[in-house]
Amino acid sequence: MNRVYIKTYGCQMNERDSEAVASMLRGRGYSIVDSEVDADVVLLNTCSVRDQAEQKAIGKAGRLQRDKRRNKLQLLGVMGCMAQNRGRDLLASLPDLDLVVGTQKFHQVPDHLDNLLASLKGLGPRPSTIIDLEAEAGSQNTIRGHGAERKVTAFVSIMQGCNMKCAYCIVPKTRGEERARPMEDIVEEVRELAANGTKEITLLGQIVNHYGKREFPTVGGKSPFVQLLEKVHAVDGIERIRFTSPHPVGFRQDLVEAYRDLPKLCEYIHFPMQSGSDRILRAMRRPYSREKFLRIVEALRQANPAMYFSTDVIVGFPGETDEDFAQTVTLFDEVKFDMAFIFKYSVRSGTEAEEMGDTIAKEIKEARNQVLLERLEQWSTARNEALIGTVQEVLVEGPARKGEGMFMGKNRGNRKVLFPGNARQVGELVPVRIDRATTTVLLGESV
């Protein structure tokens, strides 16, 4: 009764939280399995940023609830942002839940499971559903560490929470206010990962370039976040550094120059645009203009001409006109994004935009979404085809999902690369000559 399956929805922060919970459970003697079919306990780590993500998690929990009633499953729990935002309401539709744990209590999951499983064995009273949502200062430090399992790439959380007030976003409610981890604790975690074979780390924060701006001083004109990048850059064994996601507000010249001065900092950035219309950006409470966004993009390309850009865009925000959307298209085309996550606006309960309603027809949202997807395919394909004939440095992550003898890794621009390889290359930087390309994948031969 100690086999646990964790299903994760949403962002890299959720992935990192699931990894941390899995590591803590392994330390308690639990076995983490790859399928719900093999599990005694299923935990769903949920997302509330989009309605679609919530509906997927609720649908999954409903199906698992039926398995539980048929005695195919012992315990069922919901963790993360949806638990934090709607935890008590979930029980009305999912009465067979055993555990509801919010974003700041992941470290309590092992204790809760121990007690629940003990009660099933008759070693204690059967508790009612555990609902653990209380905010806890410093909780980001209690889930530090990734266990002994070697990882070629790893996420490292450097902060939690968000102090911005974007009208559409539920994150400040589900994650709380900004809280930075001590810089040396982060660097020590990176050292431990490097000692265990990790070659690439991604620093995570809701607004990662806001790291420590209230806790730590600016030194030599460099923000706490750039100071942290420099310290991580100095760790032996780490070959690549990425981070996600920054905000145009507070994006200073010192961070631009880091892309010029720090060779381990990959020439890739996920830079959320959201809209190309100044009017809609103001309605979204995104305190920057399209001109400022474009100035930062141009400055980054001057610092490193090889930069790759990905972004987030919301179409169909309340009040978005054809002209507003046309401005988004022109900015999208001017930047020529290599990758993008394009979302059709959905109302989030508890946000400022909830009062604006959902004023754009579904078919208009779908049409606008399709326009940007077609533009993305155009620019992504062009970028990949331009790499045919070049030799790309690929960090090999493991066997490809399809193709005997094929291995997968990513280049510095975060593009997936497939090539014939062998297990000895996993975790190594391998030069690969690109001879074919699709919209999303590069293919070649190691040289």
C-alpha positions in Angstrom: 0.0 0.0 0.0 2.9 2.4 -0.5 2.9 2.8 -4.3 2.3 6.4 -5.3 1.5 7.9 -8.7 1.7 11.7 -9.1 0.0 13.3 -12.1 1.1 16.9 -12.7 -0.8 19.7 -14.5 0.5 23.1 -15.5 3.8 24.9 -15.3 7.4 24.0 -14.5 6.8 25.2 -10.9 4.2 22.5 -10.6 6.6 19.9 -12.1 9.3 20.9 -9.6 6.8 20.7 -6.7 5.8 17.2 -7.8 9.5 16.2 -8.0 10.0 17.5 -4.5 7.0 15.6 -3.1 8.2 12.4 -4.8 11.7 12.8 -3.3 10.2 13.3 0.2 8.0 10.2 -0.3 10.9 8.1 -1.4 12.7 9.1 1.7 9.8 7.7 3.7 9.9 4.4 2.0 7.2 5.0 -0.6 7.6 3.7 -4.2 6.9 6.3 -7.0 5.3 4.5 -9.9 4.7 5.6 -13.5 1.0 4.6 -13.9 -2.1 5.0 -11.9 -2.9 1.4 -12.7 0.0 0.3 -10.5 -0.7 2.7 -7.6 -2.3 2.5 -4.2 -2.2 6.3 -3.9 -2.8 8.8 -6.6 -2.0 12.5 -6.1 -3.1 15.1 -8.6 -0.9 18.3 -8.6 -3.2 20.8 -10.2 -3.2 24.2 -12.0 -5.8 27.0 -11.8 -4.3 29.4 -14.4 -6.7 28.2 -17.2 -10.1 26.7 -17.0 -9.1 23.9 -19.3 -6.4 22.7 -16.8 -8.9 22.7 -14.0 -11.5 20.8 -16.0 -8.9 18.2 -16.9 -8.0 17.7 -13.3 -11.6 17.5 -12.1 -12.4 15.0 -14.8 -9.4 12.9 -13.9 -10.3 13.0 -10.2 -13.9 11.9 -11.0 -12.7 8.9 -12.9 -10.2 8.0 -10.1 -13.0 8.4 -7.5 -14.9 5.6 -9.3 -11.8 3.4 -9.2 -11.6 4.1 -5.5 -15.2 3.0 -4.9 -14.4 -0.2 -6.7 -11.5 -0.8 -4.4 -8.9 -0.4 -7.2 -7.4 2.6 -5.4 -6.7 3.2 -1.7 -6.2 6.9 -1.4 -6.9 9.9 -3.7 -5.5 13.4 -3.1 -5.5 16.8 -4.8 -2.6 19.2 -4.4 -1.4 22.6 -5.7 -3.1 25.6 -7.1 -6.7 24.3 -7.6 -6.6 22.8 -4.1 -5.5 26.2 -2.7 -8.1 28.2 -4.7 -11.1 25.8 -4.5 -10.1 23.2 -1.9 -13.2 23.2 0.3 -15.5 23.4 -2.7 -13.9 20.4 -4.4 -15.4 18.1 -1.7 -18.9 18.9 -2.9 -18.3 17.4 -6.3 -15.6 14.9 -5.2 -16.7 13.6 -1.8 -14.3 10.6 -1.9 -11.1 12.8 -1.8 -8.9 11.8 1.1 -6.4 14.7 1.0 -6.5 18.3 -0.2 -3.2 20.2 0.1 -2.4 23.7 -0.9 0.6 25.2 -2.5 2.4 26.0 0.7 2.0 22.7 2.5 3.6 20.2 0.0 6.1 19.3 2.8 3.2 17.9 4.9 2.1 15.3 2.3 4.3 12.5 3.7 2.9 12.9 7.2 -0.7 13.0 5.9 -0.2 9.9 3.9 1.5 8.1 6.8 -1.5 8.8 9.0 -4.1 7.9 6.4 -2.5 4.6 5.5 -2.0 3.7 9.2 -5.7 4.2 9.7 -6.5 1.8 6.8 -4.4 -0.8 8.6 -6.3 -0.3 11.8 -3.4 1.4 13.5 -5.3 4.6 14.2 -8.7 6.3 13.8 -9.8 7.0 10.3 -9.5 10.8 9.8 -12.0 12.7 7.7 -10.6 14.3 4.6 -7.5 16.3 5.4 -7.7 19.9 4.1 -4.4 21.7 4.6 -4.4 25.1 2.9 -2.9 27.5 5.5 -0.2 29.8 4.3 3.2 29.1 5.8 6.1 31.5 5.6 9.3 29.9 4.4 7.6 26.8 3.0 9.7 27.0 -0.2 12.7 25.9 1.9 11.0 22.8 3.3 10.8 21.1 -0.1 14.4 21.7 -1.1 16.3 18.8 -2.7 15.8 16.3 -5.4 16.9 13.0 -3.8 19.7 10.7 -5.0 18.3 10.1 -8.5 20.6 11.5 -11.2 19.0 14.1 -13.5 20.6 15.5 -16.6 18.4 18.6 -16.2 16.7 19.9 -13.1 14.4 22.7 -11.9 15.5 24.8 -8.9 12.9 27.0 -7.2 14.4 30.3 -6.2 11.2 32.1 -5.0 7.5 31.7 -4.6 4.5 34.0 -4.9 3.8 37.1 -7.0 3.2 40.7 -6.0 1.9 41.8 -9.5 -1.8 42.4 -10.0 -2.5 41.2 -13.5 -6.2 41.3 -14.0 -6.6 37.8 -15.4 -4.2 35.9 -13.1 -5.0 33.7 -10.1 -1.4 33.1 -9.1 -1.1 35.8 -6.3 -4.1 34.1 -4.7 -2.9 30.6 -5.0 0.9 31.2 -4.4 0.8 34.2 -2.1 3.2 37.1 -1.9 6.8 37.0 -3.3 9.2 35.1 -1.0 12.8 34.6 -2.0 15.0 31.7 -0.9 18.4 32.6 0.6 20.9 32.9 -2.2 23.5 30.6 -0.7 20.8 27.9 -0.1 20.0 28.0 -3.8 23.7 27.8 -4.8 24.3 24.9 -2.4 21.3 23.0 -4.0 22.8 23.6 -7.4 26.2 22.3 -6.2 24.6 19.1 -4.9 22.8 18.7 -8.3 26.1 19.2 -10.2 27.9 16.7 -7.9 25.2 14.2 -8.8 25.6 14.6 -12.6 23.2 17.4 -13.4 24.4 19.5 -16.3 21.6 22.0 -16.9 19.5 23.8 -14.3 16.4 26.0 -14.8 15.8 28.7 -12.1 12.1 29.0 -11.4 10.0 31.9 -10.1 6.6 33.4 -10.8 8.5 36.6 -11.8 12.0 35.3 -11.7 13.8 38.6 -12.4 12.1 40.0 -9.2 14.1 37.6 -7.1 15.2 39.1 -3.8 14.6 42.7 -4.7 13.3 43.4 -1.3 15.5 41.0 0.6 18.9 41.6 -0.9 20.8 44.8 -2.0 21.9 45.7 -5.5 25.7 45.3 -5.7 27.8 47.0 -8.3 24.8 47.9 -10.4 23.6 44.3 -10.4 20.3 43.1 -9.1 20.0 40.2 -6.7 18.8 38.0 -9.6 21.9 38.7 -11.7 24.1 38.2 -8.7 22.5 34.8 -8.3 23.1 34.0 -12.0 26.7 34.8 -11.5 27.0 32.5 -8.5 25.3 29.6 -10.2 27.5 30.2 -13.3 30.6 29.7 -11.1 29.4 26.2 -10.0 31.7 23.5 -11.5 29.8 20.8 -13.4 26.9 23.0 -14.5 27.1 23.6 -18.2 23.9 25.4 -19.0 21.6 27.8 -17.1 18.0 28.8 -18.0 15.3 30.6 -16.1 11.6 31.2 -16.4 9.6 33.4 -16.4 10.7 37.1 -16.3 8.5 40.1 -16.6 9.2 43.2 -18.7 8.8 45.3 -15.6 12.1 45.3 -13.8 14.0 43.9 -16.8 17.2 46.0 -16.5 20.4 46.4 -18.5 22.3 44.1 -16.1 20.1 41.2 -17.0 20.5 42.0 -20.7 24.3 42.1 -20.3 24.2 38.7 -18.5 23.4 37.1 -21.9 26.6 38.7 -23.3 28.9 38.0 -20.3 27.8 34.5 -19.0 28.6 31.7 -21.4 26.6 29.1 -19.5 23.4 31.2 -19.7 21.7 29.8 -22.8 20.6 32.2 -25.5 17.0 31.4 -25.0 14.3 33.3 -23.0 10.6 32.7 -22.3 9.3 36.3 -22.4 5.5 36.6 -21.8 4.0 39.2 -24.2 0.3 38.6 -23.5 -0.9 41.2 -26.0 0.5 43.6 -28.5 -2.1 46.3 -27.8 -1.3 49.0 -25.3 -5.0 49.4 -24.5 -5.4 45.7 -23.7 -2.1 45.6 -21.7 -3.5 48.4 -19.5 -6.8 46.5 -19.1 -4.7 43.4 -18.2 -2.8 45.5 -15.7 0.5 44.7 -17.4 2.5 47.9 -16.7 4.5 48.1 -19.9 4.0 49.1 -23.5 4.5 47.2 -26.8 7.4 49.6 -27.5 9.1 48.7 -24.2 8.7 45.0 -24.8 10.2 45.4 -28.3 13.1 47.5 -26.9 14.0 44.7 -24.5 13.9 42.1 -27.3 16.1 44.3 -29.5 18.6 44.8 -26.6 18.8 41.1 -26.0 19.5 40.4 -29.7 22.2 43.0 -29.6 23.7 41.3 -26.6 23.5 37.9 -28.2 22.4 37.8 -31.9 21.6 34.0 -31.6 18.8 34.6 -29.1 15.7 32.4 -29.2 12.4 33.7 -27.9 9.2 32.0 -26.7 6.2 33.8 -25.2 2.7 33.6 -23.8 -0.3 35.3 -25.5 -3.9 35.6 -24.5 -6.5 36.1 -27.2 -10.0 37.2 -26.5 -9.4 39.2 -23.4 -12.6 41.2 -22.5 -13.0 44.1 -24.8 -10.3 43.0 -27.3 -11.2 44.5 -30.7 -10.1 43.5 -34.2 -7.7 46.4 -34.1 -6.3 45.3 -30.7 -5.7 41.8 -32.1 -4.1 43.2 -35.2 -1.6 44.9 -33.0 -0.8 41.6 -31.3 -0.3 40.0 -34.7 2.1 42.8 -35.9 4.2 42.5 -32.7 4.2 38.7 -32.9 5.5 39.0 -36.5 8.1 41.6 -35.6 9.7 39.4 -32.9 9.3 36.2 -34.9 8.9 34.0 -31.8 10.4 30.5 -32.0 7.8 29.1 -29.6 4.6 30.4 -28.0 1.8 29.3 -25.7 -1.3 30.8 -27.0 -4.4 30.8 -24.8 -8.0 31.6 -25.4 -9.1 33.8 -22.4 -11.2 32.1 -19.8 -12.7 33.7 -16.7 -10.9 32.9 -13.4 -12.9 33.2 -10.3 -11.3 35.6 -7.8 -9.5 37.8 -10.4 -10.1 41.4 -11.2 -11.1 40.5 -14.8 -13.9 38.3 -13.5 -16.1 41.4 -13.2 -15.4 42.2 -16.9 -17.3 39.0 -18.0 -16.4 37.0 -21.0 -17.3 39.4 -23.8 -15.6 37.8 -26.8 -17.5 35.1 -28.7 -16.0 31.6 -28.6 -15.7 31.5 -32.4 -13.8 34.8 -32.5 -11.3 33.5 -29.9 -10.8 30.4 -31.9 -10.2 32.3 -35.1 -7.7 34.6 -33.5 -6.0 31.6 -31.8 -5.6 30.0 -35.2 -4.1 33.1 -36.8 -1.3 33.1 -34.2 -0.8 29.4 -34.4 -0.3 29.7 -38.2 2.2 32.6 -37.7 4.0 30.6 -35.1 4.4 27.6 -37.4 5.8 29.9 -40.1 8.5 31.5 -37.9 9.3 28.3 -36.0 9.8 26.4 -39.3 11.9 29.1 -40.8 14.2 29.2 -37.7 14.6 25.4 -37.7 15.3 25.2 -41.4 17.9 27.9 -41.1 19.8 25.5 -38.8 20.1 22.8 -41.5 23.8 22.2 -42.2 24.9 23.7 -38.8 26.5 21.8 -35.9 24.4 22.2 -32.7 25.6 21.5 -29.2 23.1 19.0 -27.8 22.7 18.0 -24.2 21.6 14.4 -24.5 18.7 13.6 -22.1 17.9 10.0 -23.0 16.3 7.7 -25.6 13.8 9.2 -28.0 10.2 8.0 -27.6 10.1 6.6 -31.1 12.8 5.1 -33.3 15.1 2.3 -32.4 18.6 3.7 -31.5 17.4 7.3 -31.6 18.3 9.6 -28.7 16.9 13.0 -27.8 18.4 16.2 -26.4 18.1 20.0 -26.7 20.3 22.6 -28.2 21.1 25.8 -26.4 18.0 27.4 -28.0 15.8 24.8 -26.3 14.9 23.1 -29.5 14.5 19.3 -29.5 17.1 17.4 -31.4 16.8 13.7 -32.5 19.8 11.7 -33.7 21.1 8.1 -33.7 23.1 7.7 -30.5 23.9 5.4 -27.6 23.4 5.3 -23.8 27.0 6.5 -23.1 26.1 9.9 -24.5 23.3 10.5 -22.0 24.2 13.5 -19.9 27.0 14.6 -22.3 27.2 17.6 -24.6 27.3 16.1 -28.1 27.9 18.0 -31.4 25.1 17.1 -33.9 25.1 18.2 -37.5 21.5 19.0 -38.5 20.3 17.6 -41.8 16.5 17.8 -41.5 14.0 20.0 -39.7 10.3 20.1 -38.9 8.3 22.9 -37.2 9.3 21.6 -33.7 12.1 19.1 -34.1 15.7 19.1 -35.5 17.2 15.8 -36.8 20.8 15.0 -37.6 23.9 12.9 -36.9 26.5 13.2 -34.2 29.9 14.3 -35.4 
